[in-house]
Amino acid sequence: MADDDALPGFSSLPLTPELLQGISALGYAQPTPVQAQSIPALLQGRDVLAQAPTGSGKTAAFGVGVLHRIDVGRVQTQALVLCPTRELADQVGRQLRRLAVGIPNLKLSVLCGGMPLGPQLASLEHDPHVVVGTPGRIQELLRKKALHLRGVSVAVLDEADRMLDMGFEEPIREIMGKLPKGHQTLLFSATYPDAIRTLAGAMLRDPVEVTVAGVDAGAVVEELFHEVDAGSRTPALAALLLEHRPESCVVFCNMRRDADEVAGSLTHYGFTALALHGDMEQRDRDEVLVRFANRSCNVLVASDVAARGLDVADLAAVVNYELPTDPDVYVHRIGRTGRAGKGGLALSLCTPREKGRVEAITGRTGVAPTWRRVTPLAGKASGVPQAPMVTLRIDAGRTDKLRPGDIVGALTGDAGLPVAVVGKIDVFPTRSYVAIARDKAGVALARLREGKIKGRRFRINRL
């Protein structure tokens, strides 16, 4: 099913006008392969086992199955979506809300660990129709008897392979064991190891199996391998970034402690680099993701788990600072570039001791490695590309009734800036972030501090 033009349109599927409105809100014109193959089975109430990579449209696929079965007139939790990380749960929650834009009075709660428990307990005083969360927090809320699953008719295990890698098998089994008999189960996984087969065999009933290739069939991802000495990885990485100059890039590290060190070294060279890993506070993680998505940071150095849920369009390049030991992880990493038919670049650093990993990867992908020389950077870097935007943080958000339009109005009204210099705006409960063209960031900051937003003064800082 590589030819998307051959796929049936959404209008040919038995979808309600409310769901079609949500599909339009997500910007889908034609179903992706995973959507075309899975949605008919989902609407029939069948269990589905799907192998599909991030970026394949799987959230909208299972989202249709979830929302199709919701009765908003019944105040009861009717759907549960389990995700491996907070970032992915937040992303899934956002997409499901957009998909449900035409469904009035639908309540969706995102319940994740690492966040204060009190507000989540308060949100469960009235059962949400849909719950999206991480296994550990869902398990905790069930044991506190704050979350009720007796009305669940559909459950989704999203990126189940990562949940097993992270040690969530026991919580998953406990949670699924509390669901009513006869519920529909949808399991989505980027890879299909034996552990997933075992889990699917225990939890799914006669599932429809869907398999989607790991890289967009219309895309060309150039994979280049570079042999380096163990002590020269970071200078070699800096040299590659200067050579290829990607507008946006994710550098993958196998160890979370390396992410901070590599990001710090790249910053010293002059790159706009930030680290993302599981040891960071949630607010710090949110700010990093905001800055990378709004083009205020052009190099993100991340661990694999932390990078789950990244929602960045047109990622120009992926770099393996160190090759993963699992070839499937490599496939998942490089699948983040070259989407929607656009070309991508995957660069890998490899020491002589890691040549065996290259053999395992090429055995998995079936693509012979292309080796290129790289001369590690010596001394200071010059001509380092800068991120085109700068982020301003406003210490006010939804609880202050602040909306994106209020921020745009302040910038283009009293501040006198052209709308073209204003980039992406993100509004959180107590903070808001706006991207400004780099050459206008100083002016924007000064004028916002001198003026007012929605008739009030707020503390504003440049990140």
Kinemage of the C-alpha trace (Angstrom):
@kinemage 1
@onewidth
@group {chain A} dominant
@subgroup {mainchain}
@vectorlist {calphas} color= white
{ca met a 1} P 0.000 0.000 0.000
{ca ala a 2} L 2.811 2.377 -0.857
{ca asp a 3} L 0.664 4.450 -3.225
{ca asp a 4} L -1.415 6.744 -0.999
{ca asp a 5} L -3.527 7.787 -3.996
{ca ala a 6} L -4.870 4.228 -4.091
{ca leu a 7} L -6.128 4.413 -0.513
{ca pro a 8} L -9.862 4.903 0.035
{ca gly a 9} L -10.791 8.372 1.265
{ca phe a 10} L -12.129 9.060 4.737
{ca ser a 11} L -15.550 9.743 3.212
{ca ser a 12} L -15.781 6.088 2.185
{ca leu a 13} L -15.532 4.997 5.837
{ca pro a 14} L -18.635 4.859 8.074
{ca leu a 15} L -17.565 7.859 10.166
{ca thr a 16} L -19.847 10.354 11.872
{ca pro a 17} L -19.808 14.020 10.825
{ca glu a 18} L -18.302 14.795 14.251
{ca leu a 19} L -15.309 12.537 13.597
{ca leu a 20} L -14.892 13.824 10.041
{ca gln a 21} L -14.719 17.340 11.488
{ca gly a 22} L -11.931 16.202 13.824
{ca ile a 23} L -10.027 14.516 11.003
{ca ser a 24} L -10.177 17.789 9.092
{ca ala a 25} L -8.871 19.617 12.193
{ca leu a 26} L -5.845 17.297 12.229
{ca gly a 27} L -5.111 18.227 8.620
{ca tyr a 28} L -5.581 14.786 7.087
{ca ala a 29} L -6.752 14.822 3.481
{ca gln a 30} L -6.213 11.128 2.732
{ca pro a 31} L -5.789 8.227 5.171
{ca thr a 32} L -2.248 7.065 5.784
{ca pro a 33} L -1.603 3.337 5.273
{ca val a 34} L -1.995 2.517 8.970
{ca gln a 35} L -5.282 4.429 9.077
{ca ala a 36} L -6.660 2.832 5.913
{ca gln a 37} L -5.750 -0.663 7.112
{ca ser a 38} L -6.878 -0.376 10.727
{ca ile a 39} L -9.882 1.986 10.933
{ca pro a 40} L -12.419 -0.378 9.271
{ca ala a 41} L -11.510 -3.106 11.793
{ca leu a 42} L -11.608 -0.619 14.664
{ca leu a 43} L -15.096 0.519 13.713
{ca gln a 44} L -16.225 -3.114 13.670
{ca gly a 45} L -15.049 -3.519 17.254
{ca arg a 46} L -12.208 -5.909 16.356
{ca asp a 47} L -8.995 -6.083 18.359
{ca val a 48} L -6.052 -4.732 16.357
{ca leu a 49} L -2.334 -5.489 16.547
{ca ala a 50} L -0.460 -2.841 14.556
{ca gln a 51} L 3.251 -2.434 13.900
{ca ala a 52} L 3.620 1.202 12.906
{ca pro a 53} L 6.313 3.812 13.517
{ca thr a 54} L 5.948 7.214 15.127
{ca gly a 55} L 4.727 9.694 12.509
{ca ser a 56} L 2.634 7.157 10.579
{ca gly a 57} L -0.713 8.584 11.682
{ca lys a 58} L -1.421 5.904 14.259
{ca thr a 59} L -2.800 8.322 16.881
{ca ala a 60} L -5.586 9.409 14.548
{ca ala a 61} L -6.121 5.753 13.617
{ca phe a 62} L -6.748 4.519 17.136
{ca gly a 63} L -8.308 7.878 18.056
{ca val a 64} L -11.134 7.202 15.613
{ca gly a 65} L -11.645 3.793 17.196
{ca val a 66} L -11.680 5.326 20.680
{ca leu a 67} L -13.996 8.247 19.967
{ca his a 68} L -16.350 6.182 17.804
{ca arg a 69} L -17.407 4.238 20.903
{ca ile a 70} L -17.817 7.153 23.351
{ca asp a 71} L -21.284 8.029 24.637
{ca val a 72} L -20.856 11.544 26.067
{ca gly a 73} L -24.229 11.256 27.773
{ca arg a 74} L -22.797 8.568 30.051
{ca val a 75} L -20.517 10.131 32.705
{ca gln a 76} L -18.121 7.214 32.958
{ca thr a 77} L -14.599 6.415 31.782
{ca gln a 78} L -15.113 4.521 28.540
{ca ala a 79} L -11.646 4.537 26.937
{ca leu a 80} L -8.097 4.133 28.257
{ca val a 81} L -4.866 4.889 26.359
{ca leu a 82} L -1.553 3.839 27.941
{ca cys a 83} L 1.689 5.529 26.768
{ca pro a 84} L 5.310 4.977 27.866
{ca thr a 85} L 6.213 8.618 28.653
{ca arg a 86} L 4.666 11.881 29.766
{ca glu a 87} L 5.669 13.581 26.532
{ca leu a 88} L 3.919 10.994 24.373
{ca ala a 89} L 0.839 11.017 26.630
{ca asp a 90} L 0.633 14.815 26.320
{ca gln a 91} L 0.981 14.591 22.535
{ca val a 92} L -1.681 11.882 22.278
{ca gly a 93} L -3.992 13.877 24.531
{ca arg a 94} L -3.611 16.964 22.330
{ca gln a 95} L -4.320 15.030 19.139
{ca leu a 96} L -7.347 13.278 20.601
{ca arg a 97} L -8.771 16.622 21.739
{ca arg a 98} L -8.363 17.973 18.204
{ca leu a 99} L -9.955 14.827 16.802
{ca ala a 100} L -12.867 15.295 19.229
{ca val a 101} L -13.367 18.978 18.350
{ca gly a 102} L -16.800 18.217 16.888
{ca ile a 103} L -17.958 16.149 19.872
{ca pro a 104} L -19.570 18.437 22.460
{ca asn a 105} L -18.976 17.960 26.204
{ca leu a 106} L -16.339 15.244 25.853
{ca lys a 107} L -13.963 15.163 28.840
{ca leu a 108} L -10.421 13.840 28.394
{ca ser a 109} L -7.838 13.628 31.186
{ca val a 110} L -4.074 13.113 30.833
{ca leu a 111} L -2.736 11.363 33.959
{ca cys a 112} L 1.033 10.928 34.183
{ca gly a 113} L 3.700 10.341 36.791
{ca gly a 114} L 6.112 13.138 37.631
{ca met a 115} L 3.187 15.532 38.021
{ca pro a 116} L 1.458 16.541 41.296
{ca leu a 117} L -1.093 13.945 42.332
{ca gly a 118} L -3.558 16.368 43.956
{ca pro a 119} L -4.847 18.075 40.791
{ca gln a 120} L -5.205 14.697 39.087
{ca leu a 121} L -7.262 13.348 41.990
{ca ala a 122} L -9.442 16.469 41.823
{ca ser a 123} L -9.965 15.992 38.074
{ca leu a 124} L -11.317 12.503 38.740
{ca glu a 125} L -14.153 13.652 41.006
{ca his a 126} L -16.227 13.374 37.839
{ca asp a 127} L -15.155 10.491 35.616
{ca pro a 128} L -13.615 11.604 32.299
{ca his a 129} L -14.834 9.864 29.160
{ca val a 130} L -11.267 9.230 27.956
{ca val a 131} L -8.119 8.733 30.030
{ca val a 132} L -4.605 8.968 28.555
{ca gly a 133} L -1.753 8.144 30.915
{ca thr a 134} L 1.428 6.356 31.859
{ca pro a 135} L 1.167 2.881 33.412
{ca gly a 136} L 2.728 3.770 36.770
{ca arg a 137} L 0.369 6.684 37.496
{ca ile a 138} L -2.704 4.803 36.229
{ca gln a 139} L -1.788 1.884 38.497
{ca glu a 140} L -1.384 4.271 41.450
{ca leu a 141} L -4.757 5.933 40.839
{ca leu a 142} L -6.459 2.543 40.552
{ca arg a 143} L -4.977 1.409 43.864
{ca lys a 144} L -6.252 4.621 45.462
{ca lys a 145} L -9.668 3.806 43.986
{ca ala a 146} L -9.737 7.265 42.391
{ca leu a 147} L -9.918 5.957 38.814
{ca his a 148} L -12.779 3.684 37.757
{ca leu a 149} L -12.451 1.453 34.705
{ca arg a 150} L -15.639 -0.611 34.946
{ca gly a 151} L -17.149 1.267 31.981
{ca val a 152} L -14.152 0.966 29.628
{ca ser a 153} L -15.068 -0.469 26.225
{ca val a 154} L -11.767 0.173 24.414
{ca ala a 155} L -8.155 0.158 25.634
{ca val a 156} L -5.053 1.212 23.673
{ca leu a 157} L -1.440 0.227 24.333
{ca asp a 158} L 0.545 2.862 22.425
{ca glu a 159} L 4.232 2.156 21.719
{ca ala a 160} L 3.913 -1.050 23.697
{ca asp a 161} L 7.501 -2.075 22.912
{ca arg a 162} L 8.846 0.967 24.784
{ca met a 163} L 6.555 0.308 27.730
{ca leu a 164} L 7.990 -3.193 28.031
{ca asp a 165} L 11.547 -1.873 27.648
{ca met a 166} L 10.861 0.521 30.527
{ca gly a 167} L 9.697 -2.277 32.834
{ca phe a 168} L 5.958 -1.566 32.671
{ca glu a 169} L 4.813 -5.114 31.911
{ca glu a 170} L 3.554 -5.793 35.471
{ca pro a 171} L 1.561 -2.514 35.722
{ca ile a 172} L 0.117 -3.105 32.239
{ca arg a 173} L -1.050 -6.591 33.153
{ca glu a 174} L -2.563 -5.334 36.430
{ca ile a 175} L -4.386 -2.477 34.680
{ca met a 176} L -5.681 -4.616 31.815
{ca gly a 177} L -6.839 -7.203 34.320
{ca lys a 178} L -9.228 -4.653 35.828
{ca leu a 179} L -11.018 -3.924 32.546
{ca pro a 180} L -14.462 -5.390 31.803
{ca lys a 181} L -14.608 -8.632 29.865
{ca gly a 182} L -15.258 -8.198 26.179
{ca his a 183} L -13.575 -4.809 25.840
{ca gln a 184} L -11.760 -3.951 22.604
{ca thr a 185} L -7.946 -3.866 22.798
{ca leu a 186} L -5.690 -2.008 20.347
{ca leu a 187} L -1.940 -2.606 20.553
{ca phe a 188} L 0.422 -0.356 18.596
{ca ser a 189} L 4.147 -1.024 18.549
{ca ala a 190} L 7.048 0.338 16.495
{ca thr a 191} L 8.796 -3.042 16.668
{ca tyr a 192} L 7.514 -6.580 17.115
{ca pro a 193} L 9.850 -8.524 19.432
{ca asp a 194} L 8.917 -11.783 21.141
{ca ala a 195} L 7.783 -9.937 24.275
{ca ile a 196} L 5.158 -8.068 22.250
{ca arg a 197} L 3.960 -11.308 20.660
{ca thr a 198} L 3.545 -12.794 24.137
{ca leu a 199} L 1.690 -9.746 25.430
{ca ala a 200} L -0.587 -9.659 22.378
{ca gly a 201} L -1.338 -13.357 22.742
{ca ala a 202} L -2.424 -12.821 26.342
{ca met a 203} L -4.523 -9.668 25.838
{ca leu a 204} L -5.951 -9.632 22.315
{ca arg a 205} L -8.748 -11.757 20.887
{ca asp a 206} L -8.356 -12.816 17.244
{ca pro a 207} L -6.753 -9.483 16.317
{ca val a 208} L -6.546 -7.954 12.878
{ca glu a 209} L -2.824 -7.516 12.178
{ca val a 210} L -1.566 -4.369 10.461
{ca thr a 211} L 2.047 -3.764 9.437
{ca val a 212} L 3.382 -0.456 8.122
{ca ala a 213} L 6.961 0.048 6.950
{ca gly a 214} L 9.294 1.942 9.264
{ca val a 215} L 10.200 4.715 6.813
{ca asp a 216} L 7.824 6.600 4.547
{ca ala a 217} L 7.849 4.863 1.185
{ca gly a 218} L 7.979 8.213 -0.608
{ca ala a 219} L 10.900 9.482 1.426
{ca val a 220} L 14.625 9.036 0.901
{ca val a 221} L 16.676 8.893 4.090
{ca glu a 222} L 20.399 9.100 3.395
{ca glu a 223} L 22.246 6.954 5.952
{ca leu a 224} L 25.935 7.770 6.476
{ca phe a 225} L 28.309 6.051 8.914
{ca his a 226} L 31.500 7.678 10.236
{ca glu a 227} L 34.295 5.831 12.037
{ca val a 228} L 35.701 7.815 14.968
{ca asp a 229} L 37.904 7.276 18.001
{ca ala a 230} L 36.025 7.008 21.288
{ca gly a 231} L 37.613 10.221 22.570
{ca ser a 232} L 36.721 12.324 19.545
{ca arg a 233} L 32.970 11.729 19.269
{ca thr a 234} L 31.925 15.251 20.261
{ca pro a 235} L 34.416 17.119 18.013
{ca ala a 236} L 33.372 14.788 15.192
{ca leu a 237} L 29.703 15.522 15.912
{ca ala a 238} L 30.385 19.272 15.783
{ca ala a 239} L 32.208 18.842 12.465
{ca leu a 240} L 29.268 16.928 10.966
{ca leu a 241} L 26.771 19.560 12.115
{ca leu a 242} L 28.923 22.270 10.530
{ca glu a 243} L 29.257 20.258 7.327
{ca his a 244} L 25.570 19.418 6.861
{ca arg a 245} L 24.044 22.419 8.700
{ca pro a 246} L 20.619 20.854 9.369
{ca glu a 247} L 17.857 23.316 10.293
{ca ser a 248} L 16.683 20.902 12.985
{ca cys a 249} L 18.456 17.868 14.358
{ca val a 250} L 18.029 15.277 17.105
{ca val a 251} L 21.226 13.728 18.467
{ca phe a 252} L 20.505 10.400 20.173
{ca cys a 253} L 22.594 9.251 23.138
{ca asn a 254} L 22.398 5.784 24.642
{ca met a 255} L 22.928 7.096 28.197
{ca arg a 256} L 20.983 9.988 29.694
{ca arg a 257} L 24.092 11.366 31.423
{ca asp a 258} L 25.733 11.795 28.011
{ca ala a 259} L 22.894 14.048 26.838
{ca asp a 260} L 23.823 16.849 29.261
{ca glu a 261} L 27.542 16.571 28.472
{ca val a 262} L 27.070 16.566 24.702
{ca ala a 263} L 24.578 19.458 24.768
{ca gly a 264} L 26.964 21.457 26.942
{ca ser a 265} L 29.875 20.808 24.596
{ca leu a 266} L 27.846 21.812 21.527
{ca thr a 267} L 26.741 24.994 23.284
{ca his a 268} L 30.411 25.758 23.978
{ca tyr a 269} L 31.068 25.389 20.240
{ca gly a 270} L 28.290 27.928 19.587
{ca phe a 271} L 25.342 25.692 18.638
{ca thr a 272} L 21.882 26.330 20.071
{ca ala a 273} L 21.705 22.925 21.762
{ca leu a 274} L 19.513 21.597 24.567
{ca ala a 275} L 19.392 18.271 26.414
{ca leu a 276} L 16.282 16.177 27.031
{ca his a 277} L 16.267 13.189 29.384
{ca gly a 278} L 14.243 11.538 32.114
{ca asp a 279} L 16.088 13.084 35.074
{ca met a 280} L 14.822 16.576 34.237
{ca glu a 281} L 11.922 18.258 36.020
{ca gln a 282} L 8.714 18.249 34.011
{ca arg a 283} L 8.610 22.031 33.569
{ca asp a 284} L 12.183 22.006 32.244
{ca arg a 285} L 11.311 19.197 29.836
{ca asp a 286} L 8.262 21.124 28.624
{ca glu a 287} L 10.387 24.213 27.959
{ca val a 288} L 12.959 22.221 25.989
{ca leu a 289} L 10.238 20.656 23.830
{ca val a 290} L 8.628 24.055 23.255
{ca arg a 291} L 11.928 25.631 22.204
{ca phe a 292} L 12.793 22.800 19.830
{ca ala a 293} L 9.343 22.768 18.240
{ca asn a 294} L 9.252 26.560 17.761
{ca arg a 295} L 12.742 26.659 16.139
{ca ser a 296} L 14.466 28.434 19.027
{ca cys a 297} L 16.784 25.449 19.366
{ca asn a 298} L 18.167 23.624 16.346
{ca val a 299} L 19.977 20.724 18.072
{ca leu a 300} L 18.208 18.520 20.609
{ca val a 301} L 20.389 15.970 22.423
{ca ala a 302} L 18.112 13.279 23.798
{ca ser a 303} L 17.873 9.806 25.251
{ca asp a 304} L 15.570 7.409 23.379
{ca val a 305} L 12.914 7.282 26.085
{ca ala a 306} L 12.761 11.076 26.498
{ca ala a 307} L 12.434 11.557 22.756
{ca arg a 308} L 9.263 9.475 22.635
{ca gly a 309} L 6.388 11.782 21.848
{ca leu a 310} L 8.434 14.412 20.035
{ca asp a 311} L 6.045 16.172 17.692
{ca val a 312} L 8.332 18.056 15.304
{ca ala a 313} L 7.510 18.403 11.637
{ca asp a 314} L 10.225 18.348 8.959
{ca leu a 315} L 13.061 17.058 11.138
{ca ala a 316} L 16.053 17.541 8.851
{ca ala a 317} L 18.519 15.111 10.442
{ca val a 318} L 19.041 12.457 13.070
{ca val a 319} L 22.473 11.712 14.522
{ca asn a 320} L 23.466 8.583 16.423
{ca tyr a 321} L 26.096 9.902 18.813
{ca glu a 322} L 26.555 6.250 19.695
{ca leu a 323} L 24.982 3.342 17.831
{ca pro a 324} L 22.287 1.488 19.780
{ca thr a 325} L 22.787 -2.174 20.603
{ca asp a 326} L 19.289 -3.009 19.322
{ca pro a 327} L 18.892 -2.604 15.523
{ca asp a 328} L 15.170 -1.887 15.987
{ca val a 329} L 16.068 1.194 18.035
{ca tyr a 330} L 18.203 2.411 15.122
{ca val a 331} L 15.269 1.944 12.732
{ca his a 332} L 12.995 3.863 15.083
{ca arg a 333} L 15.510 6.717 15.412
{ca ile a 334} L 16.065 7.263 11.704
{ca gly a 335} L 12.318 6.959 11.064
{ca arg a 336} L 11.922 10.394 12.658
{ca thr a 337} L 13.452 12.087 9.615
{ca gly a 338} L 12.323 11.847 6.013
{ca arg a 339} L 8.593 11.874 6.674
{ca ala a 340} L 5.665 12.826 4.464
{ca gly a 341} L 7.686 12.039 1.350
{ca lys a 342} L 10.476 14.484 2.193
{ca gly a 343} L 14.151 13.580 2.243
{ca gly a 344} L 16.035 13.071 5.466
{ca leu a 345} L 19.554 12.521 6.769
{ca ala a 346} L 20.779 9.953 9.296
{ca leu a 347} L 24.376 10.313 10.509
{ca ser a 348} L 26.036 7.755 12.774
{ca leu a 349} L 29.296 7.833 14.721
{ca cys a 350} L 30.942 4.461 15.214
{ca thr a 351} L 34.149 3.379 16.970
{ca pro a 352} L 36.096 0.352 15.687
{ca arg a 353} L 34.741 -1.691 18.619
{ca glu a 354} L 31.176 -0.984 17.496
{ca lys a 355} L 31.493 -2.383 13.968
{ca gly a 356} L 29.433 -5.395 15.061
{ca arg a 357} L 26.483 -3.082 15.717
{ca val a 358} L 26.686 -1.802 12.140
{ca glu a 359} L 26.528 -5.384 10.855
{ca ala a 360} L 23.451 -6.066 13.001
{ca ile a 361} L 21.792 -2.861 11.769
{ca thr a 362} L 22.440 -3.547 8.094
{ca gly a 363} L 21.224 -7.114 8.594
{ca arg a 364} L 17.980 -5.645 9.966
{ca thr a 365} L 17.541 -2.924 7.322
{ca gly a 366} L 18.942 -4.752 4.322
{ca val a 367} L 20.846 -1.595 3.309
{ca ala a 368} L 24.616 -1.773 2.907
{ca pro a 369} L 26.380 0.889 5.013
{ca thr a 370} L 27.802 3.971 3.334
{ca trp a 371} L 31.007 5.085 5.073
{ca arg a 372} L 32.228 8.673 5.001
{ca arg a 373} L 35.285 10.332 6.493
{ca val a 374} L 34.947 12.991 9.159
{ca thr a 375} L 37.719 15.173 10.563
{ca pro a 376} L 36.953 16.074 14.187
{ca leu a 377} L 36.780 19.786 14.858
{ca ala a 378} L 39.982 21.223 16.305
{ca gly a 379} L 39.732 24.338 18.414
{ca lys a 380} L 36.881 26.815 18.193
{ca ala a 381} L 34.099 26.611 15.636
{ca ser a 382} L 33.290 29.401 13.203
{ca gly a 383} L 30.177 30.022 11.147
{ca val a 384} L 27.964 27.989 13.483
{ca pro a 385} L 24.321 28.163 12.274
{ca gln a 386} L 22.001 29.842 14.772
{ca ala a 387} L 18.411 28.923 15.480
{ca pro a 388} L 16.185 31.399 13.599
{ca met a 389} L 13.907 32.134 16.570
{ca val a 390} L 14.226 33.071 20.248
{ca thr a 391} L 11.676 32.132 22.914
{ca leu a 392} L 10.175 34.619 25.357
{ca arg a 393} L 8.551 33.177 28.485
{ca ile a 394} L 5.545 34.975 29.952
{ca asp a 395} L 4.674 34.080 33.559
{ca ala a 396} L 0.946 33.842 32.854
{ca gly a 397} L -1.217 31.276 31.127
{ca arg a 398} L -4.649 29.709 30.852
{ca thr a 399} L -5.395 30.276 34.550
{ca asp a 400} L -4.952 33.992 33.833
{ca lys a 401} L -7.366 33.696 30.875
{ca leu a 402} L -4.465 34.370 28.515
{ca arg a 403} L -4.877 33.257 24.903
{ca pro a 404} L -2.488 33.205 21.925
{ca gly a 405} L -4.439 36.052 20.329
{ca asp a 406} L -3.782 38.244 23.366
{ca ile a 407} L -0.032 37.758 22.961
{ca val a 408} L -0.119 38.422 19.208
{ca gly a 409} L -2.189 41.537 19.851
{ca ala a 410} L 0.308 42.892 22.373
{ca leu a 411} L 3.237 42.284 20.043
{ca thr a 412} L 1.674 43.686 16.880
{ca gly a 413} L -0.332 46.407 18.610
{ca asp a 414} L 1.370 48.392 21.366
{ca ala a 415} L 4.767 46.801 20.670
{ca gly a 416} L 4.476 47.680 16.978
{ca leu a 417} L 6.085 44.503 15.597
{ca pro a 418} L 5.075 43.014 12.235
{ca val a 419} L 3.140 39.770 12.542
{ca ala a 420} L 5.737 38.030 10.353
{ca val a 421} L 8.319 38.049 13.191
{ca val a 422} L 5.974 36.247 15.590
{ca gly a 423} L 6.306 32.475 15.558
{ca lys a 424} L 4.701 29.597 17.420
{ca ile a 425} L 2.833 30.388 20.652
{ca asp a 426} L 2.261 27.820 23.423
{ca val a 427} L -0.008 28.577 26.374
{ca phe a 428} L 0.216 26.376 29.494
{ca pro a 429} L -1.757 26.750 32.738
{ca thr a 430} L 0.658 29.209 34.395
{ca arg a 431} L 3.194 30.053 31.664
{ca ser a 432} L 3.174 30.996 28.002
{ca tyr a 433} L 5.895 30.901 25.369
{ca val a 434} L 6.201 32.898 22.154
{ca ala a 435} L 8.858 32.509 19.476
{ca ile a 436} L 10.235 35.734 17.996
{ca ala a 437} L 12.567 36.152 15.018
{ca arg a 438} L 16.095 36.285 16.462
{ca asp a 439} L 16.896 39.783 15.197
{ca lys a 440} L 13.709 41.203 16.775
{ca ala a 441} L 13.770 39.323 20.093
{ca gly a 442} L 15.449 42.150 22.039
{ca val a 443} L 12.958 44.722 20.799
{ca ala a 444} L 10.013 42.419 21.508
{ca leu a 445} L 11.219 41.734 25.058
{ca ala a 446} L 11.768 45.417 25.850
{ca arg a 447} L 8.413 46.532 24.464
{ca leu a 448} L 6.451 43.739 26.181
{ca arg a 449} L 8.079 44.616 29.485
{ca glu a 450} L 7.223 48.296 28.983
{ca gly a 451} L 3.650 47.608 27.908
{ca lys a 452} L 0.773 45.347 28.902
{ca ile a 453} L -0.855 42.133 27.726
{ca lys a 454} L -4.624 42.114 27.985
{ca gly a 455} L -4.407 45.214 30.135
{ca arg a 456} L -2.031 43.648 32.687
{ca arg a 457} L 1.704 43.492 33.308
{ca phe a 458} L 3.409 40.125 33.578
{ca arg a 459} L 6.990 39.043 34.193
{ca ile a 460} L 8.671 38.214 30.878
{ca asn a 461} L 12.062 36.596 30.297
{ca arg a 462} L 14.166 35.535 27.345
{ca leu a 463} L 15.164 31.871 27.369
